[in-house]
Structure formats: structure tokens, C-alpha cells
């Protein structure tokens, strides 16, 4: 069918189909997209781990100090990290969120993650020293002096 042989009826039908197709296309573009799937990294399900050693056996620091630090500083960092991660998950879904706000949340997440990792690694390392007390400096010095007593020292070339 050429333009010379186009009837009024077929022209109106063609225009109607085109208009309907454009309307459907615009309507689908305006519908909100489905919410993004939850990101597992922002689940916010970290748990406070118990101390792996008896704080009373740790030499040089009081049991009360260690317990209080664990309950306040470490547990507080875990709770804050969980809260920040849930806010980050919500921020990913918000298309109007300014990048500077998202950056602030990521910075806080990094800070809290570092605190949690540090506290967990220190409590693991302290467990070993809690089982075997570290000798004091004077005992170490006496032991070193006895082990080298009577042995000739090498002369340092001048």
C-alpha cells in the first residue's frame, strides 16, 4: 500500500495503533522500578562475641576494665555497625540520596568495621597471654643475665 492508495480508514487505524504503542511505552517508562534486591553485605546481622578468656586472669588490667570495655566499646561498635548497614541498604534503594550522604555512611561503616575487627583480634590474642602470664621485665632481665653469665662476649670491631 503506497501513500497514493491510502484510505482514510487505514490511515486512522495506523495512527491509532501508533498512538497506542507510544502511550504504552510512556506508561511503562513511568512505572517505578522494582525495589533492588537486598544486598547481603548490608544485612546488619553481626553478633557480639563473648570474651574468649577469663578477664580476671589477665595480668596488668583489671577484670572490671576489660569487661566494661567489652560491653560498652565492642558491643557498641557491633550495634552501630548493624545500624549503619541497614541504613546503607536503605540508601541504595533511595535514588534521590545525595552521594555525600552515602559517602558519610560508608565512612562510618569503615570506622565501625575496623573497631569490631580490632576488638575481635585483640580478644583472640589476649586469650593466649591470659593462659600464660608474660614474665615481668625484671624476671626476663635476670633470666637473660643468668643465661649469658660466664660466656665471653664478642668484641665489636672498632
C-alpha positions as CSV (number, residue, x, y, z in Angstrom):
1,X,0.0,0.0,0.0
2,X,1.5,3.3,-1.1
3,X,0.6,6.7,0.1
4,X,-1.4,7.4,-3.1
5,X,-3.7,4.5,-2.3
6,X,-4.1,5.0,1.4
7,X,-7.7,5.2,2.5
8,X,-8.9,7.4,5.4
9,X,-9.9,4.2,7.3
10,X,-6.4,2.6,7.1
11,X,-4.7,5.9,7.9
12,X,-6.8,6.4,11.1
13,X,-6.1,2.7,12.1
14,X,-2.4,3.1,11.6
15,X,-2.3,6.4,13.6
16,X,-4.4,4.8,16.3
17,X,-2.1,1.8,16.6
18,X,1.0,4.1,16.7
19,X,-0.6,6.3,19.4
20,X,-1.5,3.3,21.5
21,X,2.0,1.9,21.2
22,X,3.5,5.3,22.3
23,X,1.2,5.5,25.3
24,X,2.0,2.0,26.4
25,X,5.8,2.8,26.1
26,X,5.5,6.0,28.1
27,X,3.4,4.4,30.8
28,X,5.9,1.6,31.2
29,X,8.7,4.1,31.5
30,X,6.9,6.0,34.2
31,X,6.2,3.0,36.4
32,X,8.6,2.8,39.3
33,X,11.2,0.1,39.0
34,X,11.1,-2.8,41.4
35,X,13.0,-2.4,44.6
36,X,16.5,-3.6,44.3
37,X,17.3,-6.9,46.0
38,X,18.7,-6.7,49.4
39,X,22.5,-6.6,49.4
40,X,23.9,-9.4,51.7
41,X,26.8,-7.1,52.6
42,X,24.4,-4.7,54.3
43,X,22.4,-7.3,56.2
44,X,23.3,-5.9,59.6
45,X,23.4,-9.2,61.4
46,X,26.7,-9.1,63.3
47,X,26.6,-10.6,66.7
48,X,28.6,-9.7,69.8
49,X,31.0,-12.5,70.5
50,X,31.8,-13.3,74.1
51,X,35.2,-12.9,75.6
52,X,37.3,-15.9,74.8
53,X,39.3,-15.7,78.0
54,X,38.8,-15.1,81.7
55,X,39.4,-11.4,82.2
56,X,40.4,-12.0,85.8
57,X,43.5,-13.9,84.7
58,X,44.8,-11.1,82.5
59,X,47.8,-9.5,84.2
60,X,48.1,-5.8,84.3
61,X,44.5,-4.9,83.6
62,X,41.5,-5.2,85.9
63,X,38.7,-7.6,85.2
64,X,36.2,-4.7,85.6
65,X,38.1,-2.6,83.0
66,X,38.2,-5.5,80.4
67,X,34.5,-6.4,81.0
68,X,33.3,-2.8,80.8
69,X,35.3,-2.2,77.6
70,X,33.9,-5.3,76.0
71,X,30.3,-4.5,76.9
72,X,30.5,-0.8,76.0
73,X,33.1,-0.3,73.3
74,X,33.0,-3.5,71.4
75,X,29.3,-4.3,71.8
76,X,28.5,-0.6,71.0
77,X,30.5,-0.9,67.8
78,X,28.7,-4.1,66.7
79,X,25.3,-2.4,67.3
80,X,26.4,0.7,65.4
81,X,27.7,-1.4,62.5
82,X,24.4,-3.2,62.3
83,X,22.5,0.1,62.3
84,X,24.8,1.7,59.7
85,X,24.5,-1.4,57.4
86,X,20.7,-1.2,57.4
87,X,20.9,2.5,56.6
88,X,23.2,1.7,53.7
89,X,20.8,-0.8,52.4
90,X,18.0,1.8,52.5
91,X,20.3,4.4,50.9
92,X,20.9,2.1,47.9
93,X,17.2,2.0,47.3
94,X,16.8,5.8,47.5
95,X,17.6,7.2,44.1
96,X,17.4,10.8,45.4
97,X,20.0,10.4,48.1
98,X,23.0,12.7,47.6
99,X,26.3,11.0,47.2
100,X,27.8,12.9,50.1
101,X,25.3,11.3,52.5
102,X,26.1,7.8,51.1
103,X,29.8,8.6,51.4
104,X,29.3,9.5,55.1
105,X,27.5,6.3,55.8
106,X,30.3,4.3,54.1
107,X,33.0,6.2,56.1
108,X,31.1,5.3,59.3
109,X,30.8,1.7,58.2
110,X,34.5,1.5,57.7
111,X,35.2,3.1,61.1
112,X,32.9,0.6,62.9
113,X,34.1,-2.4,60.9
114,X,37.6,-1.6,61.9
115,X,36.7,-1.3,65.5
116,X,34.9,-4.6,65.5
117,X,37.7,-6.4,63.8
118,X,40.3,-4.9,66.1
119,X,38.4,-5.8,69.2
120,X,37.9,-9.4,68.0
121,X,41.5,-9.8,67.0
122,X,42.7,-8.4,70.3
123,X,40.5,-10.6,72.4
124,X,41.8,-13.6,70.5
125,X,45.4,-12.6,71.0
126,X,44.8,-11.8,74.7
127,X,43.5,-15.3,75.3
128,X,46.9,-16.7,74.7
129,X,48.6,-14.3,77.1
130,X,45.9,-14.8,79.7
131,X,46.7,-18.5,79.9
132,X,50.5,-18.0,80.3
133,X,51.4,-14.8,82.1
134,X,54.1,-12.7,80.5
135,X,57.2,-12.5,82.7
136,X,57.9,-9.1,84.1
137,X,60.8,-7.2,82.8
138,X,63.0,-7.8,85.8
139,X,62.4,-11.6,85.7
140,X,63.3,-11.5,82.0
141,X,66.4,-9.5,82.6
142,X,67.5,-11.8,85.4
143,X,66.9,-14.9,83.2
144,X,68.9,-13.3,80.4
145,X,71.8,-12.3,82.7
146,X,72.0,-15.9,84.0
147,X,71.9,-17.4,80.5
148,X,74.9,-15.3,79.4
149,X,76.9,-15.4,82.7
150,X,80.4,-16.6,82.3
151,X,80.2,-16.6,78.5
152,X,82.7,-14.4,76.7
153,X,81.2,-11.5,74.8
154,X,82.4,-10.9,71.3
155,X,84.3,-7.7,70.8
156,X,82.8,-5.2,68.5
157,X,85.3,-4.2,65.8
158,X,86.2,-0.5,66.1
